[in-house]
Amino acid sequence: MRITRIFRRRRCDEERARELDSYLEEETADNIARGMPPDAARAAAHRRLGNTTRIREEIYDMNSLGFLETFWQDLRYGARLLRRNRTFAVVAIVTLALGTGANTAVFQLVDTVRLRALPVDHAEQLAEVRIVTSPHGRTGMFNGRWPMLSYPLYRTIRERQQVFTGVGAWGSITFDLAQGGEQRPAEGMWVSGNFFSLLGVRAAAGRLLSPADDVQGCAPVAVLGHAFWRREYGGSPSAIGSSVLLDGHRFDVIGVTSPEFFGVDVGHAFDVAVPICAEPIVRGGQGSVLDRSDVWFLGGLARLKPGVTMKQASAHLAGLSKEIQAATLPSRYAPGDARDYLEMVIGAREASGGVSGLRRNYADSLNLLLGVTGAVLLIACANLANLMLARATAREREVAVRLAIGASRARIVRQLLSESLLIAALGAAGGLLAAQWFSRSLVAFLSTTGSPVIVNLGLDGRVFAFTLLIAVAACLLFGVAPAIRATAASPLTAMKSGSRGTSDSRERFGLRRALVVLQVSLSAVLIFGALLFGRSLHNLTSVDGGFRQAGIMMASLDMRKAGIAPAAQQAANARVIERVRSVPGVGAVAQAFTTPVANDFWNERIVIDGTTTKETVNFNSIGPGYFGALAIGMIAGRDFTSADTAQSPKVAIVSESFVKKYLNGGTALGRSFTIEGAPGEARPSLEIVGVVRDTKYTDLREAFLPLIYIDGAQDETPGPRLPIVIRADAPLSVVAPEITRAIGAVHPAISVQYLTLRAQVEQSLLRERLMATLSGFFGVLAVLIAAIGLYGVMSYMVARRRREIGVRIALGADRRTVVRMIVREAGVLLAAGLAIGLVGAVFAARTAESLLYDLQPGDPATLGLAALSLGTASFLASWLPARRASRLEPTLALRED
């Protein structure tokens, strides 16, 4: 009731006035009844009641919240002032909205990726079960985005642990929904039968998988993700009981998950989940990997028992590690691999927020961007503080009058702060709107064609609290100092006719100059960081990776649905390659297990000259024409030819780095080596028949590493997937449909997916491109705001020194002298800001050293370029007021009061 009275004051006051009038009438009537004349009776009634206006005020104060009343009055007064100064209001609100929006957007992504819990029951009890210590790395095959466990390893952990109420497993896979032609990818998940019940996920339709669905020889059943169900089936209940085609195999749909559940991999939403026991169905003739301990394709999730801490659970698993590793040791492992495997330690990690490749790859970048946007907000606040100081100076006489007639300094400060609070509130509201656009743009930037990023960018309590916090902080930063300064002037001094009060004092100018120095120094840090990230990206894009990018396309063929027998697979591969080679516009075609910077890898230890290498060596399986297609130069020997078959002697081609490291730079042709295998396992000898130029393998950042190429045609057990590299002499958009038709002519069930090598390289530089683009944007924005701040200070200084400048010109100073005087003063501020900022920039750059390439944090050229960029912007900002001052007419300036 007290709060609502603030908005009904007139009505309440009218009610009290009617009550008091009624009392006066009754008292007057009583006085008349006692024999008093009417006028005297009314006067006596007024004397007895007292001042009615004061009584109404006292009653109102007793029945309302006085501080809220004055706060509401201050807000209304502040709103009227902003309406009268619309240019100032727009500049202030937009500036703050940009700073607040940028901070909120980055924090929103941090909140989604790192802070927000999974939408499941009691997410705080979830633990990720994984290898926590792996001294020499894992050995074997890795499949999926998050492979931490093999199926035998998961099964053994589940059976022997005693600290979890249950242990579940999941893995990622991409299914093909098409029956042939270009692939229609769908994000799939392998899940254990207890996966959904362990997490507490509910069904939106039908039922979810249960342990009974995940047994050996299980039926092909599937659970759909809610978004996929809406997209592919229109949300129809008839989807339950229908079938979905996954890699050519029909799975019966038994249910749909609730809309809020996206999976456990933050940044990716699953489309279809199938039980792990269905893996042999999907692999078909390739053979199941469920019994292989050297194939890692699962992640483990568990729920803690009541009273068990994460530390206790991890220690328990670590104590079981040797026993579990010994029970699951792959029989094919050589002694060195077996030793590495037995040294691994299993543990548990907190998993309330799920797992995330985004979190792993972009945690440092997001933290750094949050710091960058925070610096932009500080610059914006400093600029607004300068604007508020100018407004406070213009209102000194008004404030002096208020002080002179009895207003307290604290009351006036509160009134001035209400205007700052109003600007902060409107700026924060605008920032929330801007953050929605900016955060979605950021997610779109992180998404790629083959791996879209899907996150929930809804606003939650943390985002609102963060925005409120920075809005309040901004209000204090740009509002308090001007309010205190405005009330610090002596009323007598401020009200003197023609007096400048304290506005002309060194103290007042000193504060505004200090704010400009702060803006320049922070801008120097940001523009230096932007230049570092930009030059680092340029260095990476300019680096010679040893291969050609233009006109190169990779085609991934899935031949499982064609039903080709394993014995006929090599012949089918040869027919496909020959068909593609005959397509007009195709210059070269070659088989390739992996391509440069694809982030796929295959490595093995080798035995050369009777010695086993201590570290693994990178391998690639290719076909004839691979080097020509990618313009990888042949140094010595020959390329693979059609004469190299599964029945002919095994041959290999090595890189320059291999020759330098393992052959001491000597003659490589004719030398032989073997791939290390398990005891008793056949070790075919490979003869080196060629040496080629070095190429990058998994990352453009890495140094050139030893690399061995083997001929894919000599593989005696080729799989049904055929990756090929195509060099096109015609536009790729024209060639791709023709290639699809050529592949379909071999068998219509063969599906294909395309990706250009240039796009693959760009995807490998996504983090670097993100940092260069966003830091560049914020750096330019910071310089612009700082230049505006400097322009405002110099313009204000010129306006306050008009009489002085007029006297100088009247006494003979030429206009160039006036320009130099103004620019020199701005130069002092610039020099001070640069000196502080560039030193701070070097220290700040050291925290991001791991993100740089071929650059040092204190790179002199980048420091010079940053100083030049900021200096040019600052010179223009100071030259414009200086030029205006030089054109001042002395007679007009001297006539001013």
MARVORO-118402 format. One record per residue (C-alpha): x, y, z. Coordinates in steps of 0.2 Angstrom, whole numbers, plus 2048, in hexadecimal, padded with zeros to 3 digits. Layout:
# residues N
PT  c1  c2  c3
PT   X   Y   Z
...
# end
This chain:
# residues 897
PT  c1  c2  c3
PT 800 800 800
PT 80E 80C 804
PT 817 809 7F4
PT 807 80B 7EA
PT 803 81C 7F2
PT 812 823 7E9
PT 809 821 7D9
PT 7F8 827 7E0
PT 7FE 836 7EA
PT 7F2 842 7E3
PT 7E3 837 7E6
PT 7E9 834 7F8
PT 7EC 846 7FB
PT 7DA 84A 7F5
PT 7D3 83D 801
PT 7DC 845 810
PT 7D7 856 80A
PT 7C4 851 80A
PT 7C6 849 81B
PT 7CE 859 822
PT 7C1 864 81A
PT 7B4 859 822
PT 7BC 85B 833
PT 7BD 86E 831
PT 7AA 86E 82D
PT 7A5 864 83C
PT 7B0 86F 848
PT 7A9 87F 840
PT 798 879 843
PT 79B 874 855
PT 7A3 886 858
PT 794 88E 850
PT 789 883 85B
PT 792 88A 86A
PT 78E 89C 865
PT 79D 8A1 85B
PT 79A 8AB 84B
PT 79D 8A1 83B
PT 7AD 8AA 836
PT 7B4 8A8 848
PT 7AE 896 849
PT 7B8 892 839
PT 7C8 89B 83E
PT 7C7 892 84F
PT 7C5 881 846
PT 7D4 885 83B
PT 7DF 88A 84A
PT 7DA 87A 853
PT 7DE 86F 844
PT 7EE 877 83F
PT 7F6 879 82D
PT 7EC 86D 822
PT 7FA 86C 815
PT 807 867 822
PT 7FA 85A 829
PT 7F8 852 818
PT 80A 851 815
PT 80D 849 826
PT 7FF 83C 823
PT 806 838 812
PT 818 836 819
PT 811 82A 827
PT 808 81F 81A
PT 815 81F 80C
PT 828 81B 80A
PT 830 82C 809
PT 841 826 801
PT 837 81E 7F3
PT 82D 82D 7F0
PT 83C 838 7EE
PT 845 82B 7E3
PT 835 82B 7D8
PT 836 83E 7D7
PT 848 83D 7D3
PT 845 831 7C5
PT 837 83B 7BD
PT 842 84B 7BE
PT 850 841 7B6
PT 845 83B 7A8
PT 840 84D 7A5
PT 852 853 7A4
PT 856 844 798
PT 847 849 78D
PT 84D 85B 78C
PT 85F 855 787
PT 85B 847 77B
PT 86C 847 772
PT 875 845 782
PT 868 837 788
PT 86A 82E 777
PT 87D 82E 777
PT 87E 829 78A
PT 871 81B 788
PT 878 814 778
PT 88A 814 77E
PT 885 80B 78E
PT 87A 7FF 785
PT 888 7FA 77A
PT 894 7F7 788
PT 887 7EE 793
PT 880 7E4 784
PT 892 7DD 77F
PT 895 7D8 791
PT 884 7D0 793
PT 886 7C6 783
PT 897 7BF 787
PT 891 7BB 799
PT 881 7B3 792
PT 88C 7A7 787
PT 898 7A4 796
PT 888 7A0 7A1
PT 881 794 794
PT 891 78B 791
PT 89A 78B 7A2
PT 88D 790 7B0
PT 87C 789 7AC
PT 877 778 7B2
PT 870 76A 7A7
PT 85D 76A 7A7
PT 85C 75A 7B1
PT 857 755 7C2
PT 865 759 7CF
PT 872 75D 7C3
PT 87E 761 7D1
PT 880 74E 7D4
PT 886 74A 7C3
PT 898 745 7C0
PT 8A2 742 7B0
PT 8AB 732 7B1
PT 8BB 733 7A7
PT 8CE 730 7A5
PT 8D5 73E 7AF
PT 8E8 73A 7AE
PT 8EF 733 79E
PT 902 735 79F
PT 906 730 78D
PT 8F5 732 784
PT 8E8 725 77F
PT 8EB 719 771
PT 8DE 712 766
PT 8CF 719 75C
PT 8C5 728 761
PT 8B3 72B 75B
PT 8A8 739 75F
PT 8AA 74B 767
PT 8AD 745 779
PT 8B5 734 779
PT 8BC 730 78A
PT 8B7 71D 78D
PT 8B6 70D 783
PT 8A7 702 786
PT 8B0 6F5 78F
PT 8B8 703 79A
PT 8A7 70A 79E
PT 89F 6F9 7A2
PT 8AD 6F5 7AE
PT 8AC 705 7B7
PT 899 703 7B8
PT 89B 6F2 7C0
PT 8A9 6F6 7CC
PT 8A5 708 7D3
PT 89C 70A 7E4
PT 89A 71D 7E5
PT 88D 721 7D8
PT 87A 71C 7D7
PT 87D 718 7C5
PT 889 71B 7B7
PT 883 71E 7A5
PT 88C 721 795
PT 889 72B 785
PT 892 72E 775
PT 890 73A 766
PT 88E 734 754
PT 887 73C 744
PT 87A 732 73B
PT 875 734 729
PT 862 735 726
PT 863 734 713
PT 862 724 709
PT 86F 729 6FC
PT 876 739 6F4
PT 87B 748 6FF
PT 87A 744 711
PT 86D 74B 71E
PT 877 74B 72E
PT 86E 749 73F
PT 877 74A 750
PT 876 739 758
PT 87A 733 769
PT 87F 721 76F
PT 877 720 781
PT 877 712 78E
PT 866 70B 793
PT 866 715 7A4
PT 86C 725 79C
PT 85B 72E 79C
PT 855 727 7AD
PT 866 72C 7B5
PT 864 73E 7B0
PT 852 73F 7B4
PT 84D 744 7A2
PT 83A 742 79E
PT 831 73D 78E
PT 827 74A 785
PT 81F 73C 77B
PT 820 729 77C
PT 82E 722 787
PT 841 723 789
PT 84E 716 788
PT 84F 70A 797
PT 85D 6FD 79C
PT 852 6F0 794
PT 855 6F9 783
PT 868 6F8 785
PT 86C 6E5 785
PT 876 6DB 779
PT 86C 6D8 768
PT 860 6E6 76C
PT 853 6EC 760
PT 856 6FC 756
PT 84D 709 760
PT 84F 71C 761
PT 84A 72B 76C
PT 849 73C 763
PT 84E 74D 769
PT 840 759 76B
PT 846 765 75E
PT 849 757 751
PT 838 751 755
PT 830 762 751
PT 83B 765 742
PT 839 754 739
PT 828 74E 73F
PT 820 75E 743
PT 81D 759 755
PT 811 74C 750
PT 80D 73E 75D
PT 80D 732 74E
PT 820 732 74E
PT 81F 726 75C
PT 81F 715 755
PT 826 71B 744
PT 838 718 73E
PT 846 723 73A
PT 854 71E 72E
PT 865 71F 736
PT 874 71B 72B
PT 869 710 720
PT 862 707 72F
PT 850 709 736
PT 84D 70D 748
PT 83C 70D 750
PT 838 71D 759
PT 833 71A 76B
PT 833 72B 773
PT 837 73D 773
PT 841 747 780
PT 83A 756 78A
PT 83D 766 781
PT 84A 76D 78D
PT 856 75E 78B
PT 863 761 77E
PT 86F 753 783
PT 87F 755 78E
PT 88B 75D 781
PT 888 770 784
PT 888 778 773
PT 881 769 769
PT 86F 762 769
PT 86C 750 765
PT 85F 74B 758
PT 85E 738 75B
PT 864 72D 76A
PT 866 71A 768
PT 86C 70D 774
PT 87E 709 774
PT 87A 6F7 771
PT 874 6FC 75F
PT 886 700 75A
PT 888 6F0 751
PT 878 6F3 747
PT 87F 704 741
PT 890 6FE 73D
PT 88A 6EF 734
PT 897 6E6 72A
PT 8A5 6F0 733
PT 8A4 6E6 742
PT 89F 6EC 754
PT 8AB 6F5 75F
PT 8A2 6F2 76F
PT 8AE 6E5 775
PT 8BE 6EF 770
PT 8C7 6F8 77E
PT 8D1 703 771
PT 8C2 70C 769
PT 8BD 71B 774
PT 8AC 721 76F
PT 8A2 724 780
PT 8A2 731 78E
PT 89D 72C 79F
PT 890 734 7AB
PT 88B 72F 7BC
PT 881 735 7CB
PT 889 736 7DC
PT 882 72C 7EB
PT 87B 737 7F9
PT 889 73D 804
PT 897 739 7F7
PT 8A1 748 7F2
PT 8A9 74A 7E0
PT 8BA 749 7E8
PT 8B6 739 7F1
PT 8AF 731 7E1
PT 8BE 736 7D7
PT 8CA 72F 7E4
PT 8C0 71E 7E4
PT 8C1 71D 7D1
PT 8D3 721 7D1
PT 8D6 712 7DD
PT 8CD 707 7D2
PT 8D6 70D 7C2
PT 8E4 700 7C1
PT 8D8 6F2 7C4
PT 8CC 6F9 7B7
PT 8DA 6FC 7AA
PT 8E1 6EB 7AC
PT 8D0 6E3 7A9
PT 8CD 6EC 799
PT 8DF 6ED 792
PT 8DD 6EA 77F
PT 8E6 6DB 779
PT 8ED 6E3 769
PT 8F7 6F0 773
PT 90A 6EF 771
PT 914 6F0 782
PT 916 703 781
PT 903 706 77D
PT 8FF 6FA 78B
PT 90A 703 798
PT 902 714 793
PT 8F0 70C 795
PT 8F4 705 7A6
PT 8FA 716 7AC
PT 8EA 71F 7A9
PT 8E0 724 7B8
PT 8CD 725 7B8
PT 8C4 733 7C2
PT 8B4 73D 7C4
PT 8B1 74F 7C0
PT 8A3 75B 7C3
PT 896 75A 7B5
PT 887 764 7BB
PT 889 76F 7AB
PT 88C 760 7A0
PT 89B 75F 794
PT 8A0 76B 787
PT 8AC 76D 779
PT 8A8 77F 778
PT 8AD 780 78B
PT 8BD 777 787
PT 8C2 781 778
PT 8BB 792 77B
PT 8BC 794 78E
PT 8CC 79F 78E
PT 8C5 7A9 77F
PT 8B4 7AD 787
PT 8BD 7B2 797
PT 8C8 7BE 78D
PT 8B9 7C5 784
PT 8B0 7C8 794
PT 8BF 7D2 79A
PT 8C0 7DC 789
PT 8AD 7E0 78A
PT 8B0 7E5 79C
PT 8BD 7F1 797
PT 8B2 7F8 789
PT 8A5 7FB 797
PT 8B2 805 7A2
PT 8B6 810 793
PT 8A3 813 790
PT 8A1 818 7A2
PT 8B0 823 7A2
PT 8A9 82C 793
PT 898 82D 79B
PT 8A0 834 7AB
PT 8A8 842 7A0
PT 897 846 799
PT 88F 847 7AA
PT 89D 852 7B0
PT 89A 85E 7A2
PT 887 85E 7A6
PT 88B 860 7B9
PT 896 86F 7B5
PT 888 877 7AB
PT 87C 874 7B9
PT 887 87B 7C7
PT 87D 88B 7C9
PT 86D 881 7CB
PT 875 876 7D8
PT 87B 885 7E1
PT 86A 88C 7E2
PT 863 87C 7E9
PT 871 87C 7F6
PT 86E 88E 7FA
PT 85C 88C 7FE
PT 85F 87D 80A
PT 860 86D 800
PT 86D 861 807
PT 87C 85B 7FD
PT 877 849 7FF
PT 865 84C 7F8
PT 86C 855 7E9
PT 879 847 7E6
PT 86A 83A 7E7
PT 860 845 7DA
PT 86F 845 7CE
PT 873 833 7D0
PT 860 82F 7CB
PT 864 836 7BA
PT 873 82A 7B9
PT 869 81C 7BF
PT 85C 81F 7B2
PT 869 81F 7A4
PT 870 80F 7AB
PT 85F 806 7AC
PT 85B 80B 79A
PT 86D 807 794
PT 86B 7F6 79D
PT 85A 7F3 794
PT 861 7F7 784
PT 870 7EC 788
PT 865 7DD 78B
PT 85D 7DF 77A
PT 86E 7E2 771
PT 875 7D3 77A
PT 868 7C7 773
PT 86E 7CC 761
PT 880 7CC 766
PT 880 7BB 76F
PT 877 7B3 760
PT 883 7BA 754
PT 891 7B3 75F
PT 889 7A2 75F
PT 887 7A3 74C
PT 89A 7A8 74B
PT 89F 798 754
PT 894 78D 74A
PT 89A 784 73B
PT 891 77B 72C
PT 895 76A 733
PT 894 76E 746
PT 887 77B 74A
PT 887 782 75C
PT 876 780 765
PT 875 788 776
PT 867 78F 780
PT 869 7A2 780
PT 859 7A5 78B
PT 85B 7B2 799
PT 85D 7AB 7AA
PT 85F 7B2 7BC
PT 872 7B3 7BA
PT 871 7BD 7AA
PT 865 7CA 7B1
PT 86F 7CB 7C1
PT 87F 7CE 7B7
PT 877 7DB 7AC
PT 870 7E4 7BC
PT 881 7E3 7C4
PT 88A 7EB 7B6
PT 87C 7F8 7B4
PT 87E 7FD 7C6
PT 891 7FD 7C5
PT 890 808 7B6
PT 884 814 7BF
PT 890 816 7CD
PT 89F 818 7C2
PT 898 825 7B7
PT 88C 82D 7C3
PT 894 82F 7D4
PT 8A3 83A 7D0
PT 899 847 7C5
PT 88B 848 7D3
PT 898 84B 7E1
PT 8A1 858 7D6
PT 891 861 7D2
PT 88D 864 7E4
PT 89F 868 7EA
PT 89F 87A 7E3
PT 89C 888 7F0
PT 88A 890 7ED
PT 892 8A1 7EE
PT 89F 89E 7E1
PT 894 895 7D5
PT 887 8A2 7D6
PT 892 8B1 7D2
PT 88E 8B9 7C2
PT 89B 8B4 7B5
PT 8A4 8A8 7C0
PT 8A9 897 7BA
PT 8A9 890 7CB
PT 8B4 881 7CD
PT 8B1 87C 7BB
PT 8C1 884 7B5
PT 8CC 87D 7C3
PT 8DA 871 7C0
PT 8D1 865 7CB
PT 8C1 865 7C0
PT 8CB 863 7B0
PT 8D7 857 7B9
PT 8C9 84B 7BC
PT 8C3 84C 7AA
PT 8D4 84A 7A3
PT 8D7 83B 7AE
PT 8C7 833 7A7
PT 8CE 836 795
PT 8DF 82E 79A
PT 8D5 81F 7A1
PT 8CC 81D 791
PT 8DB 81F 786
PT 8E5 812 791
PT 8D7 805 790
PT 8D4 808 77E
PT 8E7 805 77B
PT 8E6 7F4 784
PT 8D7 7EF 779
PT 8DE 7F5 768
PT 8EE 7ED 76C
PT 8E5 7DD 770
PT 8DB 7DE 760
PT 8EA 7E1 755
PT 8F3 7D2 75E
PT 8E5 7C6 75A
PT 8E2 7CD 748
PT 8F5 7CB 744
PT 8F5 7BA 74C
PT 8E6 7B5 741
PT 8EF 7BC 732
PT 8FF 7B2 736
PT 8F5 7A2 737
PT 8EC 7A5 727
PT 8FC 7AA 71E
PT 906 79B 725
PT 90B 78F 718
PT 903 77F 71D
PT 90B 775 70F
PT 8FB 772 705
PT 8EF 77A 6F9
PT 8DE 781 6FF
PT 8D6 788 6F0
PT 8CA 77D 6E6
PT 8CC 76E 6F2
PT 8BD 765 6F8
PT 8BB 756 703
PT 8AD 749 700
PT 8A9 73D 70E
PT 8A0 72E 706
PT 896 721 711
PT 895 711 707
PT 88D 706 715
PT 87B 708 70E
PT 882 701 6FD
PT 884 6F0 705
PT 896 6ED 6FD
PT 89F 6DE 703
PT 8AF 6E1 70C
PT 8B9 6D7 6FF
PT 8B2 6E3 6F1
PT 8B4 6F3 6FB
PT 8C5 6F8 6F3
PT 8BE 6F5 6E1
PT 8AF 700 6E6
PT 8BA 70D 6EC
PT 8C4 70D 6DC
PT 8B4 70E 6D2
PT 8AE 71D 6DC
PT 8BE 727 6DA
PT 8BF 723 6C7
PT 8AD 729 6C5
PT 8B1 739 6CF
PT 8C1 73C 6C5
PT 8B7 73C 6B5
PT 8AB 74A 6BA
PT 8AE 75A 6AF
PT 8B7 767 6BA
PT 8C0 75A 6C5
PT 8D3 75C 6C4
PT 8D8 74F 6D1
PT 8D1 742 6DD
PT 8D9 738 6EA
PT 8D4 72E 6FA
PT 8D9 736 70A
PT 8D6 730 71C
PT 8D8 742 722
PT 8DD 753 71B
PT 8E7 761 723
PT 8E0 769 732
PT 8D1 75E 733
PT 8D5 75A 745
PT 8D4 748 741
PT 8E3 73E 745
PT 8EB 72C 745
PT 8FB 729 74D
PT 906 71A 751
PT 917 715 758
PT 923 70E 74A
PT 932 703 74B
PT 940 70A 740
PT 952 703 740
PT 94D 6F7 74D
PT 948 705 759
PT 936 709 75F
PT 932 71C 75F
PT 92E 723 770
PT 920 72E 769
PT 913 72A 75C
PT 914 730 74A
PT 906 737 740
PT 8FF 72D 732
PT 8F3 730 723
PT 8EC 724 717
PT 8EA 72B 705
PT 8E9 726 6F3
PT 8F2 72A 6E3
PT 8F1 73C 6DE
PT 8EF 743 6F0
PT 8FF 74D 6EF
PT 8FB 754 6DE
PT 8E9 759 6E4
PT 8F0 763 6F3
PT 8FF 769 6EA
PT 90B 761 6F7
PT 91C 760 6EF
PT 925 750 6EC
PT 937 751 6F1
PT 93D 740 6ED
PT 937 72F 6E7
PT 925 72C 6E0
PT 913 72D 6E4
PT 908 71E 6E7
PT 901 716 6D7
PT 8F4 70A 6D2
PT 901 6FC 6D3
PT 901 6FE 6E6
PT 8F4 6F2 6EC
PT 8EF 6E7 6FB
PT 8F9 6D9 6F3
PT 909 6E3 6EF
PT 917 6E8 6FC
PT 912 6F5 708
PT 919 706 704
PT 919 717 70D
PT 91D 729 709
PT 924 734 717
PT 926 747 71A
PT 935 751 71B
PT 934 752 72E
PT 933 73F 72F
PT 944 73E 726
PT 94C 74C 731
PT 946 744 741
PT 947 731 73F
PT 954 730 730
PT 95F 73E 736
PT 95C 746 725
PT 964 738 71B
PT 95D 72E 70D
PT 94B 728 70F
PT 947 71F 6FF
PT 949 70C 702
PT 949 70D 715
PT 93C 703 71E
PT 932 703 72E
PT 924 6FA 737
PT 915 700 741
PT 916 6FA 753
PT 90A 6EC 757
PT 905 6E1 765
PT 910 6D2 769
PT 90E 6C4 75D
PT 905 6D0 751
PT 90B 6D1 73F
PT 915 6E0 73B
PT 916 6E4 729
PT 925 6ED 723
PT 922 6FD 719
PT 92E 703 70C
PT 931 716 70A
PT 92E 71A 6F8
PT 92D 72D 6F9
PT 930 73D 702
PT 924 74C 702
PT 923 75E 709
PT 91D 760 71A
PT 90B 765 71E
PT 902 76A 72D
PT 8F8 75B 734
PT 8EB 760 741
PT 8EE 772 744
PT 8F6 781 73B
PT 8FE 786 74C
PT 908 776 74D
PT 91A 774 747
PT 91D 769 738
PT 91C 757 73F
PT 922 746 738
PT 914 73F 72D
PT 913 72E 725
PT 907 72B 716
PT 902 719 712
PT 8F8 714 703
PT 8E5 711 707
PT 8E4 705 6F8
PT 8F0 6F9 702
PT 8E3 6F8 711
PT 8DD 6E6 711
PT 8CE 6EA 71B
PT 8C7 6FB 715
PT 8B8 702 71D
PT 8A8 707 715
PT 8AC 71A 717
PT 8B6 722 709
PT 8BD 733 70C
PT 8C4 73B 6FC
PT 8CC 74C 6F7
PT 8C7 754 6E7
PT 8D0 763 6DE
PT 8C3 76C 6D3
PT 8C7 777 6C5
PT 8B5 77D 6C4
PT 8AB 786 6D2
PT 8A7 779 6E0
PT 895 77E 6DF
PT 894 777 6CD
PT 89F 768 6D0
PT 897 761 6E0
PT 886 75C 6D8
PT 88F 754 6CA
PT 89A 74A 6D6
PT 88B 744 6E0
PT 883 73E 6D0
PT 893 735 6CB
PT 893 72C 6DC
PT 881 728 6DB
PT 885 71F 6CA
PT 890 713 6D3
PT 883 70F 6E0
PT 874 71A 6E4
PT 875 716 6F7
PT 886 71E 6F9
PT 884 72E 703
PT 890 73D 702
PT 894 74C 70C
PT 89F 75B 706
PT 8AB 767 70E
PT 8B7 773 706
PT 8C9 773 70D
PT 8C9 786 70E
PT 8B9 785 71A
PT 8C2 777 724
PT 8D1 783 726
PT 8C6 791 72B
PT 8BD 786 738
PT 8CD 781 740
PT 8D1 794 742
PT 8BF 798 74A
PT 8C6 79C 75B
PT 8D3 7A8 754
PT 8C7 7B0 748
PT 8BB 7B3 756
PT 8C8 7BB 761
PT 8CE 7C6 752
PT 8BD 7CB 74D
PT 8B5 7CF 75E
PT 8C5 7D7 765
PT 8C6 7E2 755
PT 8B4 7E7 757
PT 8B6 7EC 769
PT 8C7 7F4 767
PT 8C0 7FF 759
PT 8B1 803 764
PT 8BC 807 773
PT 8C7 813 768
PT 8B7 81B 762
PT 8B0 81E 773
PT 8C1 824 77A
PT 8C3 830 76B
PT 8B1 837 76E
PT 8B6 839 781
PT 8C6 843 77C
PT 8BC 84D 76F
PT 8B0 852 77D
PT 8BD 857 789
PT 8C6 862 77D
PT 8B6 869 777
PT 8B1 86D 789
PT 8C2 875 78C
PT 8C1 880 77D
PT 8B0 886 782
PT 8B6 88A 793
PT 8C5 893 78D
PT 8BD 89D 77F
PT 8C2 8AE 788
PT 8D4 8A8 78A
PT 8D6 8A3 778
PT 8CE 8B3 772
PT 8DA 8BD 77C
PT 8E9 8B3 775
PT 8E3 8B5 763
PT 8E0 8C8 767
PT 8F2 8CA 76D
PT 8F9 8C2 75D
PT 8F8 8AF 75F
PT 8F6 8A7 74E
PT 8E9 89A 74B
PT 8F6 88C 749
PT 8FD 890 75A
PT 8EB 88E 761
PT 8E9 87D 759
PT 8FA 877 75F
PT 8F6 87D 771
PT 8E6 872 771
PT 8ED 863 768
PT 8FC 864 773
PT 8F1 862 783
PT 8E8 854 77B
PT 8F9 84C 776
PT 8FE 84C 789
PT 8EE 843 78D
PT 8F1 836 77F
PT 903 834 784
PT 8FE 830 796
PT 8F1 824 791
PT 8FC 81B 784
PT 90A 819 791
PT 8FF 811 79D
PT 8F4 807 791
PT 902 800 787
PT 90B 7FA 796
PT 8FB 7F2 79C
PT 8F8 7EB 78B
PT 908 7E1 78B
PT 904 7D9 79C
PT 8F2 7D6 797
PT 8F8 7CE 787
PT 902 7C1 791
PT 8F2 7B9 797
PT 8ED 7B6 785
PT 8FE 7B0 77F
PT 8F8 79E 77C
PT 8EB 7A6 76F
PT 8F9 7AF 765
PT 903 7A7 756
PT 914 7AD 751
PT 913 7BD 75C
PT 919 7C2 76D
PT 90E 7CB 77A
PT 919 7DA 779
PT 91B 7DB 766
PT 923 7EC 762
PT 91A 7EE 751
PT 909 7EA 758
PT 90D 7F7 766
PT 911 804 75A
PT 902 800 74F
PT 8F7 802 75E
PT 8FF 812 763
PT 8FD 819 751
PT 8EB 814 750
PT 8E6 81B 760
PT 8F0 82B 75D
PT 8E8 82E 74C
PT 8D7 82D 754
PT 8DC 838 762
PT 8E4 845 757
PT 8D4 846 74D
PT 8C9 848 75D
PT 8D4 856 763
PT 8D7 85F 753
PT 8C5 862 74F
PT 8C2 86D 760
PT 8D3 875 75D
PT 8CF 87A 74B
PT 8BE 881 752
PT 8C8 88B 75F
PT 8D4 892 752
PT 8C5 89A 749
PT 8BF 8A3 758
PT 8BB 8B5 756
PT 8C4 8BF 764
PT 8B7 8CD 764
PT 8A9 8C0 767
PT 8B3 8B6 774
PT 8B7 8C6 77E
PT 8A5 8CC 77F
PT 89F 8BC 788
PT 89C 8BD 79A
# end
